[in-house]
Amino acid sequence: MIPKMTMGEAFKRFWINGLVFTGRSRRREYWLSMLANLFILIPLFILMGFLISGFGVSERLMDGIASIIGLIFLVPGTAMMVRRFHDVNLTGKIPVIFAILYGIYLILDATPLSNNMSFIITTGLINFVTGLFEFIVTCIDGTAGPNKYGEDPKRMIVG
């Protein structure tokens, strides 16, 4: 069996495998890497909020920076999600389509269109439905044994 993965190892794999859309990723790898990324992003976004409220930095500028940060995390996050879908024997095309929709949202969110109520409701609904589906998939245990996407990373023999 593979030894238990640490948060540091999961974070490192998230970035090293950021362009790898093949193979499988365990639940533990997914959730630990997401947690590590949150430990970075939450303080960053709190700082951005403080810069807006405390120092009068333009909210529009911070929205643009937040969108750029979202786009930076989009590709490795999508690759991880594809491998997670593969682990439960689902096609990786689903999270790629979701990521494209989210990327379009991030780009449009930095424009005046983001103040339009129809845009807010539509993108909010799309993000909620796709996010809920992806959340459910990330909670499912992977396929035991090999599947069409590769060996079972949870049951691989080390040595």
C-alpha positions as CSV (number, residue, x, y, z in Angstrom):
1,M,0.0,0.0,0.0
2,I,1.1,3.6,-0.6
3,P,2.0,5.4,2.6
4,K,-0.4,8.1,3.7
5,M,0.2,11.3,1.8
6,T,1.0,14.5,3.7
7,M,-0.5,17.9,2.9
8,G,2.9,19.1,1.7
9,E,3.2,16.1,-0.7
10,A,-0.3,16.7,-2.0
11,F,0.4,20.5,-2.5
12,K,3.6,19.6,-4.3
13,R,1.8,17.1,-6.6
14,F,-0.9,19.6,-7.3
15,W,1.6,22.0,-8.9
16,I,4.0,19.4,-10.4
17,N,1.1,17.5,-12.0
18,G,-0.7,20.7,-13.0
19,L,-0.6,19.9,-16.7
20,V,-1.2,16.1,-16.3
21,F,-4.7,15.2,-17.4
22,T,-4.2,11.4,-17.4
23,G,-4.1,8.9,-14.7
24,R,-5.9,8.9,-11.4
25,S,-5.8,10.9,-8.1
26,R,-7.0,9.7,-4.7
27,R,-9.5,11.5,-2.6
28,R,-6.8,12.2,0.0
29,E,-4.5,13.8,-2.6
30,Y,-7.4,16.0,-3.9
31,W,-8.6,17.2,-0.5
32,L,-5.2,17.8,1.1
33,S,-4.1,19.8,-1.9
34,M,-7.3,21.8,-1.8
35,L,-6.8,22.5,1.9
36,A,-3.2,23.6,1.3
37,N,-4.3,25.9,-1.4
38,L,-7.0,27.4,0.9
39,F,-4.3,28.1,3.5
40,I,-2.6,30.3,0.9
41,L,-5.7,31.8,-0.8
42,I,-7.7,32.8,2.3
43,P,-5.1,35.0,3.9
44,L,-4.3,36.5,0.4
45,F,-8.0,37.4,-0.2
46,I,-8.3,38.8,3.4
47,L,-5.2,41.0,2.7
48,M,-6.8,42.1,-0.6
49,G,-10.0,43.1,1.3
50,F,-7.9,44.9,3.9
51,L,-6.1,46.8,1.1
52,I,-9.5,47.9,-0.4
53,S,-11.1,48.9,2.9
54,G,-8.1,50.2,4.8
55,F,-5.9,51.8,2.1
56,G,-8.5,52.7,-0.5
57,V,-7.0,50.4,-3.2
58,S,-9.4,50.2,-6.2
59,E,-11.9,47.4,-5.8
60,R,-11.8,47.0,-9.6
61,L,-8.0,46.4,-9.4
62,M,-8.4,43.8,-6.7
63,D,-11.2,42.1,-8.7
64,G,-8.8,41.9,-11.6
65,I,-6.1,40.5,-9.5
66,A,-8.5,37.9,-7.9
67,S,-9.5,36.9,-11.5
68,I,-5.9,36.4,-12.5
69,I,-5.2,34.3,-9.3
70,G,-8.3,32.2,-10.2
71,L,-7.0,31.7,-13.7
72,I,-3.6,30.6,-12.4
73,F,-5.2,28.0,-10.2
74,L,-7.7,26.9,-12.9
75,V,-5.4,24.7,-15.0
76,P,-3.8,22.7,-12.2
77,G,-7.2,22.5,-10.4
78,T,-8.8,21.2,-13.6
79,A,-6.0,18.6,-14.1
80,M,-6.5,17.4,-10.5
81,M,-10.3,17.2,-11.0
82,V,-9.9,15.3,-14.3
83,R,-7.7,12.7,-12.5
84,R,-10.2,12.6,-9.6
85,F,-13.0,11.9,-12.1
86,H,-10.8,9.2,-13.7
87,D,-10.4,7.6,-10.2
88,V,-14.1,7.1,-10.0
89,N,-14.2,5.8,-13.7
90,L,-15.8,9.0,-15.2
91,T,-14.7,10.9,-18.2
92,G,-12.4,13.8,-17.7
93,K,-14.3,15.9,-20.3
94,I,-16.9,16.9,-17.7
95,P,-14.5,18.9,-15.5
96,V,-12.8,20.4,-18.5
97,I,-16.2,21.7,-19.7
98,F,-16.9,23.0,-16.2
99,A,-13.5,24.7,-16.1
100,I,-14.0,26.4,-19.5
101,L,-17.3,27.8,-18.2
102,Y,-15.6,28.9,-15.0
103,G,-12.7,30.5,-16.9
104,I,-15.2,32.5,-19.0
105,Y,-16.9,33.6,-15.8
106,L,-13.6,34.8,-14.3
107,I,-12.8,36.8,-17.4
108,L,-16.3,38.3,-17.6
109,D,-16.3,39.0,-13.8
110,A,-13.6,41.5,-14.3
111,T,-15.7,43.5,-16.8
112,P,-18.7,45.8,-16.2
113,L,-21.0,42.9,-17.2
114,S,-20.4,41.5,-13.7
115,N,-22.8,44.2,-12.3
116,N,-25.7,42.9,-14.4
117,M,-28.2,41.0,-12.3
118,S,-28.9,38.4,-15.0
119,F,-25.2,37.7,-15.2
120,I,-24.9,37.3,-11.5
121,I,-27.9,34.9,-11.2
122,T,-26.9,32.8,-14.3
123,T,-23.3,32.4,-13.4
124,G,-24.1,31.8,-9.8
125,L,-26.5,29.0,-10.7
126,I,-24.1,27.4,-13.1
127,N,-21.3,27.6,-10.6
128,F,-23.5,26.1,-7.9
129,V,-24.7,23.1,-10.0
130,T,-21.3,22.3,-11.4
131,G,-19.6,22.8,-8.0
132,L,-22.1,20.5,-6.3
133,F,-21.6,17.8,-8.9
134,E,-17.8,18.0,-8.6
135,F,-18.0,18.0,-4.8
136,I,-20.0,14.8,-4.9
137,V,-17.5,13.2,-7.2
138,T,-14.6,14.2,-5.0
139,C,-16.2,12.5,-2.1
140,I,-16.7,9.1,-3.8
141,D,-14.2,6.4,-3.2
142,G,-12.2,5.6,-6.3
143,T,-12.8,2.4,-8.4
144,A,-11.1,-0.5,-6.6
145,G,-8.4,-2.0,-8.8
146,P,-7.4,-0.8,-12.2
147,N,-9.9,0.9,-14.5
148,K,-9.6,2.3,-18.0
149,Y,-7.7,5.4,-16.7
150,G,-5.0,3.5,-14.9
151,E,-3.9,1.6,-11.9
152,D,-5.6,2.2,-8.5
153,P,-3.4,4.7,-6.7
154,K,-4.9,3.7,-3.4
155,R,-3.9,0.0,-3.7
156,M,-0.5,0.3,-5.6
157,I,2.3,-1.8,-4.2
158,V,5.4,0.2,-3.2
159,G,8.7,-1.4,-3.6
